[in-house]
Amino acid sequence: MCGVVGYTGKRQAVDWLLDGLQTLEYRGYDSAGVQVVSPSGNLHGVKCAGRVAILRERAHTANLHGTCGIGHTRWATHGTPTDRNAHPHLDCTGRIAIVHNGIIENYQQLKRELMADGHEFRSDTDSEVVAHLVEEAWAGPARGDLAAAVRNACDRLEGSWALAVACADVPGELVVTRLGSPLVVASTDDGAYVASDVMPLSSVTSRVFQLDDRDIATLHADGSIDIVDRDGRLVSNPVAMEIDWDASAARLGGYSDFMAKEISEQPEAIERLLAGRLGKHGIELDELKLGKEELAALRHVVIIACGTSYHAGLTAKVAIERWAKIPVSVEYASEFIYDDDYLVPDHTLCVVITQSGETADTLAAARRMRGMGCDVFAITNVLGSTAAREADGTLYVQAGPEVAVASTKAYTAQMVASFLLALRLGFANGRLTRDEVEKHLHDLEQIPDLMREVLSRRWQDKQAARRFRHKGSSLFLGRNVSSATAFEGALKLKEISYLHAEAYPAGEMKHGPIALLEPGFPVVAVVPAGHVHDKTMSNIQECLARGASVIAVATDGDERVAKLCQEVLGVPNCPDDIIVPAVSVLHLQMLARYVARDRGYDVDKPRNLAKSVTVE
């Protein structure tokens, strides 16, 4: 879960490398570093624990010069976040530098073998073995051919990797490769670029090329790129991808932080997703790539996801079961891949939900489901991601770049995307008429304006945030589909404010969590109008009887909630209770942000987290 960048060409490398790393900090920000090939033909670089801003200061002081270089921003797996463990890593000669995203699973064995051959290690990371493996190959049969040296090294690796390698003996040349970790390259008039995703490249081009697993690309200073596959054959037509958003979309644009910006962008994201969806099949989902007969034959859906995406899956379960009458299982990907006894019925569709499309656990689970004979459908935000490329069909949620580590707009877009899937399935199997589909789609089209109304009430969340001051824990409650909102609200609060929060279906509170309650203890209750409203109100009464401070997310006009609860976060009346989670969760996103800011924390880059979890 690290960020990799590289450049070779006509311009000074360090400025773009630093800018690229700044853009990729959502992938990790424990430490960072850059290495360039100097005009004198040597490697020079700086690296440090901490953010790219610190690295930028050190790089300015070091006055690095060179038109070829690599950079890295790290989320620590092996070795603590220190200067010595920061990338890039060098070989013993100081002539070869590497940056790595992924996990080298057999690094301990390799390290022992390399040390026995006289190699000296300077870090505690798994990644450093790659530099020494390339060194051995470069000194042996691959001398003069950096791509061959990298291939030789990778043949000895087990695990996953996105690698960029520079060598002072071949200035102006970079070699990059991947297995299970994302990497894209771009060719321009001023040079060749590589990065972990398209965001850093959007400032220099609108067209990038994807590498397949074990492809090896050689980047040249004239901007040309040679790509060979795992068998050493030239890839004459690599997969091209157009970047369909402006680079300014990944800039703050007047907002104080990206989380605030992305919360505010949710209405427009949903409008993009819903545009042009009504057609002869009810809901047009060409991305599904399954015919009506295949869809009508489905008897089971398995949704696989992690974290925030898992909560979107819980809402998807309710929608699919209600509209399509198909039983749905929602599984944690990290648990599913190790459940050897999991039973998959015939005619099962696997739906994987992943914001980045690179979540390692989710990808492993999807591969397992395909091995069991299931069609796999991906709901993701990232064009050309591994999940999209490996799935039988993909629905892009079109949320645009999400820079803040804690997901907001991708989450609500995932929910709405799953609603579209539910309508498509319901129409295909005859559970919904066309009129019913049109009515439900019309309801979904109200979501953006309902969101805008909630956004206009952010003062309510700012006011409610004071209830969390000097508190050490909190409880989130909801029933039925609102329990997923409670889970997501608690996760957001934990992620960015570091305040402990637990979430439960409201009826489960009295089976243990009620012991937490004491005077002033903050309880967030999601209690919109609906058939479980009164039952949730009973749980609120139980909290109030023990002195808790209750912050209620409630439908406008609910006088009973207004009289009882200390804070009310109002939600406008929604035409269908199934869409309430996509609207009400905005309050919990804003609440978490205000609590975190009150506590003095960086809401965009919470500690220990990374946006794209590319390791199991």
CORTALIN-V491196 format. One record per run of one state. SS is the DSSP state (~ for helix, > for strand, _ for the rest). FROM is the first residue (numbers start at 1). LEN is the number of residues. If there is no record, write none. Layout:
ss/from/len
SS/FROM/LEN
SS/FROM/LEN
This chain:
ss/from/len
_/1/2
>/3/7
_/10/3
~/13/15
_/28/3
>/31/7
_/38/5
>/43/7
_/50/2
~/52/11
_/63/5
>/68/7
_/75/14
>/89/2
_/91/5
>/96/9
_/105/2
~/107/10
_/117/11
~/128/12
_/140/6
~/146/9
_/155/4
>/159/9
~/168/3
_/171/2
>/173/8
_/181/3
>/184/5
_/189/2
>/191/5
_/196/4
~/200/4
_/204/3
>/207/4
_/211/5
>/216/5
_/221/4
>/225/4
_/229/5
>/234/1
_/235/5
>/240/3
_/243/4
~/247/4
_/251/7
~/258/7
_/265/1
~/266/9
_/275/3
>/278/2
_/280/2
>/282/2
_/284/2
~/286/3
_/289/3
~/292/5
_/297/3
>/300/6
_/306/1
~/307/17
_/324/3
>/327/6
~/333/4
_/337/11
>/348/7
_/355/5
~/360/12
_/372/3
>/375/6
_/381/5
~/386/5
_/391/2
>/393/4
_/397/12
~/409/20
_/429/5
~/434/11
_/445/2
~/447/9
_/456/2
~/458/11
_/469/4
>/473/6
_/479/2
~/481/17
_/498/2
>/500/6
~/506/6
_/512/1
~/513/4
_/517/5
>/522/6
_/528/5
~/533/12
_/545/4
>/549/7
_/556/3
~/559/6
_/565/2
>/567/5
_/572/5
~/577/22
_/599/18
